Amino acid sequence: MTPNLDLWPIGNCQVSALIDRAGRFVWACAPKVDGDPLFSSLLDGRDPRSDDAVGLWAIDLEDCASVEQHYLTNTPILVTRMTDSNGSAIEITDFCPRFERLGRMYRPVAFARIVRPVAGSPRICVRLRPTRNWGDPAVLTTAGSNHIRYLLDGMQLRLSTNAPVGLMMDERCFRVERPLHFFLGPDESFAGNLATTLEEMLGYTTYHWQNWARGLATPFEWQDVVIRSAITLKLCQHEETGAIVAALTTSIPEHADSGRNWDYRYCWIRDAYYTVQALNRVGALDVLEGYLAYLRNIVDQAKGGHIQPLYGVQGESVLIESEAPRLAGYRGMGPVRVGNLAYEQVQHDAYGQIVLSNVQAFFDQRLFRMAGREDFEALARVGERAVELFDKPDAGLWELRTRQSVHTYSAAMCWAACDRLANAAERLGLEGDRALWQERADRMRRAIEDAAWRPETNRMSATFSGDDLDASLIQLLDLRFMSPDDDRFRGTLAAVEEGLRRGSHMLRYATEDDFGLPETAFNVCTFWLIEALHFTGRDADARALFAEMLERRTAAGLLSEDIDPVSGELWGNYPQTYSLVGMINCAVLLSKPWSAIR
């Protein structure tokens, strides 16, 4: 069996897991998303069906003939139905408990599974084989009459169950004649009746998610796409701090044997900005409010100085990059990286994204905490850095590791910081500040246009020093730096589409970088193109391209970071917030209005 990214996420905004098409947990980190994987099979390189497979939690139906999976409506609760060759069947319900209790959100470091017999006389074998210290299967295990304890590095977990513990320890098959309940969580005695409590948790968790989804302002068309993307984006938030991670995984290569294996389980200022921007469009303000609290702490920590491109979910500023030698990697394509050296990079667009993420808080009266003068002053210090650095070299949004340039995207983001600060100052009645920031924005705009415009090729350049093509130039439209009827933007769009489009997909760029020529398309760039096609009057082309992208989704309705433009195979970390953002934005943009059917 060749591992693939056709995986189903479950989670509760504290922990998450990825479940494969055979109902196996193949990836889950604890005690939070950037922790040590207790289920690491996804990056182990071995077939999860093999006798020596480790880092998984499988509930194998003996003589299984077919598997069907779906989420409970508007939740991240997965139901897997397995049927054997004789028609005997079981149904597995997988979830991470999440609901309000005693005025607080209950979201433990825990994974729940309920196995129900639904036909015949099904027999199962449970293989619960966690790992520690990045792939080490040597986990000390002890057992009691109704539990198994797993001693991991710095953490102990306990499986409480009404299944036969001895048979599970021996991994022997047994018949399922009644519902079986499994709760893998904190190492403490399970309070109350296990079966009753887990059934209650399932009901509460179902209600919580369906109630959350009910508050989304979905478009008329593609409601399922938007709801599933929004729920999964919510799962990418570490709710305790408000941080939003770029993906739930590390080291899924951008293409086969590329070495482009990065750890995305951290909060990029850029990715999080796009996430809250998309969720704002469908009214999920709780994610924005949590993230703004996280950002305020980042800005306080910077004391008006350097902002890193990314931070840990607890706000950690040091994310030392290393390799995990025990794990062979996805399909054996290592290395598996832990940490991300990009935290040391200089990426000036972050200053713009901090301001743009915050500016809604000066205007939106629905927020529990609207922004005021003190917030403006803190953001003004960020704006000062944008003014200072907008025309200085950086690594750019694609995080080139061996060279720097003055990137037009970064410069335009810095311009946007000043432009939006002028809006915030006007809202607060600070006329002097409004005039100051507007003057700065106007001056920066002129400088960017002078430095990046190439009249000989009728396009903006991705860098001030060359005549470079880069898909991020399309974002000049979203930033309102250019308008869709600007001939310069249309020329830029035509050049980007001609130079970077490969069939139905868009590359980030088509020049060699630190690892050679890119081979896969970057999914969010295709969504940027769809938006630009719509705004420049090519709506039919936009809808056709969007339909093609939706066909590329996994069974769970999700996308990873990259796609092979020839085979259509997904690559890169999964699920990728950028790609989910693209689906939401394009659905909202392209949908018919609700008034069309009312």
N, C-alpha and C positions, 0 to 999 in steps of 0.2 A: 504493500500500500504506500503510495507516494503522498506524503503530507501536503495539504494545500490550505488555503485561507478560507475555505468554506466553513466558517466557524460561527458559533452563536454566543455572543456575550451575555452574561448575567452579572448582576452587581447591585450594590446598595450605596454607592458614593463613599465607601470606605475600602472595600475590597471588590474584586471582580474576578471572573473566570471566563475562559473560552472553552466551549464544548464542541466536539467535532461531530461529524455526521453519523457516528456510531454511538453517540451519547456519552463519550468519554471526556472528562475534564483533562485537557492537555496543557493548559496554561492558567496559573493563578499565583499571584504574589501576596505575601502577608508580612507585616500587619497592614501594609498599605500598598498602593499600586507600584511604587518604586522599590518595594522590598525584595527579599529573597524569594525566588519561585518555589513554592512547595509542590506545585505541579509544573514540571519543566519539559514534558515530553515533546512539546512543539519544537523545541530547540535541541533535542537530544540526538537527533539523527537516526534513531532506530524506529522500526515499524512498531506502532503501539499495540499491534496484535501479537508481537513476538513474546516468547517466554522471558526474555531478558529485558523487556521494556520497563522503564522506571519513570517516575515523575508524572503519574496519571492516576485517575480514579475512574475505573471502568466498572460498569454493571453489565456484564455480558450475558445475553440470552443464549442458552444452549441451542445450537442448530438454527441460529437466526437466519431468516430468509429475506426480510425486508425491514426498513426503518423509515418512519415518517416523523417529521418534526414541525412544530409551529410554536409561536409565542401565544400565550394567553392575550386576548385583545388588549392592545394599548398598555402592555407591560413588558418588562424584560424577564418574564417568567417563562421558562422553556418547558414544553411538553414533548417527550419523545416516546413514540409508540413502536415497539418491536414485536414482530410476529415471526414464529418459527415455521418450519416447513410443514408442520402438522396443523397449523392454524392457531396454536396457543400463543397468547400475547400478553405483554405487560405494558404499562404506561408509567414513565418516569417523569416526575415534575421537579425541576431544578430551579432554585431561587436563592437569593441572599436576602434575609429578612430586612425590611425597611418600613417603618411606620412610626407615627407619633404615639408616644406613651409617656404619661406623667409630665406633659408639657415639653418633652424633649424628643428628638428624633432618635429612635432605636435603630442603629445600623452597626451591629457587632461585626467583629472579624469572624465571620461564620458563613458556612455554606450548608444549605438544607436540600435533602433529596427525599422524595416520597415515591415508593415503588408500589404500584397497584396491579394485581392480576385482573385482566379484563376478558380473557377467553382461555378455555382449555386448562392444561396443567403445565404452565411454563416453569422452566428451571433456569436459575441464574447462577453466575459465579461473580463474586465481587473482588476486584483487584484494586486495593487502595494502597498505592506505593508512593508516598511523598518523598521529596528530596530536600536536602539542606545544603547550605553553602554552595549554591549554584551547581546543582547536578549530582551531589553526593547522595547515593541511596542508603548509606549507612546511618539509618535513623533508629535510635533506641526506642523500642516499643514495649509497653506493658499493657496488660489487659485485666479487666474485671468482669463481673457477670453480665454487665450491660454496656460496657464501654471499652475503648482502646485508646491509650495515650501515646502520642508521638512527641518525642523530645527533639525539637528542632533547634537551630542556633538562636539563642536568646529568646526562645518562645516555645511554649508547650501548647499543643492542641489536643482536644479530646473528641473522639467520635462517640457520641451517645446514640444508641440504636436499640430497637426491639427485634433486630435480625439476629440469627445465631452467631454469636461472637467467635466461637471456636471454629466454625466452618469458614467464617470470613478470614480468620488468621491463617488457616491452612489453604485458603483460596479453593475450597471444594464447592462443587455445585450443589444446589439444593432447590427444592420446589417452593414456589411462591404461592401460598394458599390464603394469605391475608395481606392487607397493606403493611408495608415495611417503611420505617421512618429512620432517617439518618440525619444527625446534626453534628457537623464538624466545626467546632468553635472553641471558645476559651476552656482552659483546663480547670473546670469546676463542675461539681455535681449538677446535673440538670434538674432544675426546680420544676416540680409538677409532673403531670402525666405527659410523657414524650409525644405520643400520638396526638392527643388532644391539643397540646400546646403547638405542635408544628402545623396542624390543620388550622388552628386559629391564626398563627403567623402567616400562613399562606393567604388566608382570607383578608387579613389586615394589609398585607403587602400588595395584594391585588387591588384592593380598594384605593390604597395610597397612590399607586401609579395611574390607575384609571382616572382618579380624581385630578391628578396633576395634568394628565393629557387632555382632560376635559377643558382645562383652562387655556389651551393653546388656540391662538387665532389662526387656524389653518386656512389655506386657500381652498377653493372649491375642488379643483383638480389635484390629483396626486396627494390626497390626504394621507394615505398609508405611508408614502415616501417621507413626508414631512414629519409625521408622528414618530415613525421608527427612528429617523435621523435625530430628532429632538431628544427622544428618550436616551439614545446612545450617547449623545453629547452630554446629557446630564450625568450619565455613568462615568464620563471622563473628568468630572469635577470631584476633587478631594474636598468634601463638604466642610470638614473641620476647619480648614483655612481658607477655602474658596478658590484654591489653585485649580487650573484646568490643564490636564496633560494633553500632549499632542496625539498620543495613541496609547493603547493598553499594553503594547509589546515592545520588545527590544530586538534588534538584530535580524529582522526579516529583510533579506537583501532586496535592493532596488531592482536588480535583475540577476540572473543566474551567475554565480561565481564572480560577482562584481566587486566584492570587498566593501561595497557601500552598505554596511551593516551598522545601523546607529541605534542608540538607546533613546526612545521617544517618550519615556515615562516621566517626563518633567514638564514644567510649565514654561513654554515659550511665550514671551510677551506678544509676539506677532500672531501666533496661532490662536491664543486666547482672545485677542482682539477680534479676530474674524469669527470666533465661536460666539461671543456675546453679541456681536453685530447681527448674526443670523438668528439667534434665539430671541433677540429684541424684536425682530420682524414678526415673530409668531407669539410674542407676549410672555415669554418665559423669564420674567424679571427676577426670579429668585436666583438664577445663575449669575446674572449681572450683579446683583447686590452682594453675593458672596465673593465674586471676583474683585469687585471694587474694594472690598475690605482687605483682600489679599494685596492688591496694588498699593493701597495706602501704606501698608507696612513696608512694601518694597521701596516706595519713594522715601519714607522716613529713614529707612536703613541707608539709602544712598546719600542722604543729607544734601540733596541738590547736585550731587556729582554724577559719576558714571553709572549708567544703567546697563546691566548685562542683558544679553539676548534671552537668557533663560535662567530659571531658578528651580530648586527642589520644591516639592509640594508643601514643605514646612517653611519655605522661604530660604532654604540653604543656598548660599552663594558659591560654594565650592562643590563641584560635581566631577571629581577626578575620574578620568576615563581609564578603564583597565579591561582585561579580557578574562573570560571564564573558561579555563582550559578543559574542564570536565565535559563541557557541552560541545558537541561537534557542530552544532548550528542547524538551522532550518534546511532540511534535505542534505545535511552534512556540509552545508556551505557556510563555514565559519568565516571570521571569528564571531563569537558572541561577546558583545561589548556591554559593559556596565559603567554607567556614568557617561558624560558627554563633554568632550574638550571644547565644544563651542561656547561653553560658559566663559572662556577666556577671550573670546573674539570681541571685536569692536563692530557693532551693527547699529548704525545710527537711526534706522527706522523705528527702533523701540521707543524713542522719545515721542514720536508722533502717535504711536499706537497707545501709549499710556494716556495721552491727552484725549484722543478720540474715544477710548473706552469710557473715560470719565465724563465727557461733555454732556451726555444725556442726563446725568444726575443734576445738572443745573436747571433743567427744563421739565423733567418728568414728575408730575405731581402724584403719581401712583406710588413712588418709592417711599419706603419707611424713613429713609434718611436722604433727603435732598442735599445737594452740595451747596456750600456757602462761601463766604469770604476767605475763611481759613483754608478751605480746599483749593480755592483759586490761587492763593499765594503759594501753596505747595506745588501746584501744577505750573505756576509761572516759573519756578526754579527749573522744572523740567524743560519748559519752553526756552529758557535762557541757554540751556545746553543745545537745544535744537538749532537756535540761531548761530551758536558758536561753531557747530560741527556739520551743518548741512552740506557744505561744499568741500568736506574733507574725506579722504579715502576710508573705506571700511570693507569688511568681508562680504557685504551684501546679503540679501535675504536667502540666497542659496548657500551661504556659509562656506565659501571657498576657503580652503585651508592654507593655500600657499601663495596667494597673491591678493592685493587690494586695489581698488579703484574708487573713484567717486561715482557711486551708483545713482542713477536718476530716480529709481524707486525710493531709495533712502532719503535723497534730497527732497523729493515730493512729500514724503511722510513728515519730514521736519517742517516743511512749509505748512502742511495741514495742521500741525500742532499750533503754529502761530495763528493761522486763520481761525481755528476753533476757539482758541483762547480769546480772540477778539469777540466772538459770539458770546462766550461765557461772561466776559466783562460787560458787554451790553446788557445781558440779562440781569446782572447785579447792579446796573446803573453806574458803572465805573467808566465814565466817558473818557477820562484821561488814559486809562489802561486799554480801553477799546481802540483808541486812536493809535496808541503805541504799538499794539500787537498787529493791527491792520497794516500799519506802515511797514513793519518788519515783514509781514507776509507778502505784501506787494513787492518789496525789494527782493525777497528771495525768489518769488515767481519769475521776475525779470531775469535774474541771474541763472536760474535753471533753464529757462527757455533759450537764453543766449548760448549756454554751454552745451545743451543736449540736442538742439534742433540741427538737422542736417539737410539743408535745402537741396543739395545735390542728389540725395536719395529720397527726399520727400518723406522723412520720418524722424521721430525722436530716436536718439541713441540710448542704449541701456547704461552707458557710461559717459562721463564728460570727456574722456580722453580718446575714445575710438568712435566707430560707427557700428555698434553692436546690437544684435537682436536678442531679446529676452522677453518671455511671456509676461513678466511683471509690468511691462509698458502698458498693457491693457488696463491695469489698475489705475492709471491716470484718470480714467473715466469715473471709477467708483469713488475716488478721492475728490472729485469735482475740480481737479486741476485742469482738466480739459472737458469740453462738452461734446456730445455725439455728432453735432453738426459742424464741428471745427474741422476744416480741411486737413489740418495737421494731424489730428487724431485719426481721421479716416485713412490718411496715407500711412500712418504708423500701424494701424490695424491691418491694412492690406499687406504690408511688409512682414508683419509678424505671422500672419496666416500663411503667406506664401513660404516663408522660411522655416517655420516651426511646426506647421500642421502636417500630420501623417495620417491620412485617411480621416477617421473620426476622432483623432486624438491629437493633443498638443504636447510638444516637448517644452521643458523649461527653457532650454537653449540647445543649440546644435554645434557647439564648439567644445574642444577638449578641456577638461578640468583636471583636478588632481588625480582622477582615476580613469582618464581617457574619455572617449566619447560616450555620452549617455545612450542607452539602448531602449529604455522604456519611457512612455509618456507619463506626465505628472497630472494626475486626475483633476486637481483643482484648476489647473491651467485651461483644461477643456471647458470647465464650467465658467471661467472668466471669459472665454471666447463666446460661449452661448449668451452670456449677458450682453457682450458688446454687439453681437449679431442682432439681438433684439432691439437694442437702443439705436442702432444705425439702420433700422427699417427692414431687416432680414428675418422677420419673425418666423416665417415658415421654416427657414434653414435652422433657426435656433431650436424650434420645437422638434424637428427631426433629429438633430444632434442630441438633444436631451433624451429623447426616447431611446436612442442607441446606448447612451451612457447608463440608463436605468436597466437595460438588458444585461449589463455587465455585473450587476450586483450579485452578491452571494445569496443563498437561500434565506438568510436572515435579513436581507434587504439593505446590505451595507457594502462599503467599498474600502479598499486599502489605499495606500498612497499612490501606487504606480500601476501601470497596465502595459502589457506587451502589445504594441499597436498591430502586430501581425496575428498573434495567436489569441489575443484577448485575455490572456492569463493575468491574474492579479499578482502583484509583487509589492514589497514594502510593508511597513508596519501597519497593523490592523487592530481595530477599526480606526481610520485616520480622520481626525477632526476636520481638517481641511476639506476632505472629500464629502463629508456629511454636510458641512456648511454649504458647499457648492450645490448639493441637491436641494437643500432648503431654499437658498436664494433663488435658484432658477425656477423652482416650482411656484414660489410666491410671485415671481416676476411674470411668468408665462401663463399662469392659470387664467381661465375665464373668471369673471367676477361672480360672486354668489348671486348677484342680481340677475344673472343670466337664467336662473332656474326658479327664482322666487316669484 
